[in-house]
């Protein structure tokens, strides 16, 4: 007798992927990625909710597929996203009325560890600030990096030429979780001289003097503007001084001329340029102990550092400071969802806001505006209150007048602000 087992049809169980977490989201059109943003998602069973900037997200996830409706704050639809989930990545299409284009997202996964300090030995140096350059290292918020930079002409600590000139940069460094709309905070723990020589310009640039002075100035073709740096004593002297300058000494105040993140909108700037992204700011207050705040324009921020100066007067009048290579150590952090329109800086004594523009008046306006907004946001001041504080206490530094744009720094002392919180 032959026994036949009955065929039992078991129901197919559809398991939904767990989408809970932070995702790095971009739109895709004609092969170009744009509109990078942070997406926060929460999934329960098949339901998905979350946010994308000001948009509210709600939808479903079934097996490896996802469908989400994005709503504007006014309650009107932004679009419908449909796609597939593959592990920690998603991609698909978004429909806006009759228009349709692509999107993709990658889950942001930070290692479960404490902050670490890593060493980076640069072998290639970059002469543009650009988001198209591959990062040399990926960091988590709280991590530190110990590295070094060549001088503005491309010479390393041993006096070996390693790059063409024009402020070649070390980096860029990718900071996990940093997204447009955030602020990157870079604390400079060390900015230290690593050799005993420097070079500078020997003529005041034309933009800083009257045409008459420029025409009548008599230059000495034999003048030598190479410097020797006495790191132990803390001063610099001309290596071959004239008789009148044989006792002239300059106090060493190591600083960085360039700190930058990648510019927005796929732009690329030569490393001689400053801008809202930072760049060639040449501010002599950017020394060891300073935290620089820069707006994040691309995923990961992409941080560049370089252009070491042993010392520099306000404005970098000769077009060069005491240019030299530099040892650098910095710590990165991300201030999520809080942007800045221009570079800001902070040390133990001052809050400092940059204005970078085509003229001194425009740069001053920008710097004052940034500092006023900073006080109004962080100290909860009204515009009247910030006016009274700045009207009695603001200081202005002329940071840079010789580059393509002018840089003014507005600052207020923390002692002045100590009674406000």
C-alpha positions, 0 to 999 in steps of 0.5 A: 500500500502506498501512502501519499502525504497531502500537500500542505500550502504554508502561507508566505511570510513577508518580513519588512526591513528595519529602516529605523535610523539615520540615512544619508539621502540624495536625489538623482537626475541625469546621473547627477546627485544633488539635494543631499540631506539627512533622513531620520526614519522609524519603522514599526512592523510595516509602517515607516515614519520620519523626517527629511529636513522640514518634510514629514515622511509616512509610508510602508515597507513590505519585504524589500520594497518601500513606499513613502509620501513626503509632505510639506509643512503646509500639508501639501505633498512634496512627492512619493518615494518608491524603491528597494531596500538592500541591506543598508542602502535604498534606491528608487524613484520619486514622483512629483506630479508628472515629473519623476527622477531618482533617489538613493540613501545610505544608512549612517552607521557609526562604530560603537567606540570612543573617540580616537586619535589617528595619524595621517602621513600626507603624500599628495597635496591639493590646490583646489577646495572641491567635493570631487576629491576623494577623502584621505581618511574617514573620521567619526565625530570626536575623533582627532587627527595628527598630521602636517602640511607643506608650506604655501610653496609646496615644501615639506618640513625637511626642505623637500619640494613636494607640490606646486605652490599656491597653498597646497592642502592636506586632506580632505577628511570625511566626517561621518554623519556630517550633512548639509545644514550642519556645522563642522566644529574643528578644534585645533589642539596643536599648530606647531612649527616643524622647521627653522626656516620661512619665506615672506614677501618683500613689497606691500601689495598694490591693493593696500597702498595708494597708487602714488606710493606704489609708483614711487616705491624704490625696491632693492633687487638684492633684498632677501626676505628669507627668515630663520626661526628660533623655535626655542627663543620664540622669535624670527629674524631675517636670515640675511638682514640689511644693516637697519634690520639686523636687530629686527625680531618678530615674535613667533605666533604659528597659525594656519592660513587655510582651513576649509570644507568643500564648497556647495553645488559642486563648485571648486575654488583654487586654494588662494580663495576664501569664502563661506566655506572657509578657505584661504582666510589668512587670519592671524587669530587662527592659532592653537586652541581655536575652534573653527566652525564651518558650514557643511555643504556636502556629505562628510564636510570634506575638511582641508587644512594647510598654509602654515604661517610662523607669524603674520601681521593683520591683512597679510600686507606683502601677500605672504606671511612667514610661510613655513610647513606646520605640524597640526592636530585637530578634533572634529565634531558635528553640530547637527541641524544648526548651520552658519552662513560664514566661518566662525571661530572661538577660543578661550577669550573671544567669539569671532565671526568672519565676513568675506566679500569684495570690499571692506564695507561688505565684509564688515557688514557680513561679519557684524551680521554673523556675530549678532546672529550668533549672540541672538541664537546662543545667548537668546538676545533680542536684536536690541539687546545684541545691539547694545552688547556689540555697540559697546564691546565689538572689536574688528580685525582686518584679517586679509586684504590681499587675496581675491576677497577681503576678510574682516573678523568681528569679535566680542570677548567672553568676559563681556558676555559672562553675565548674559547666561 
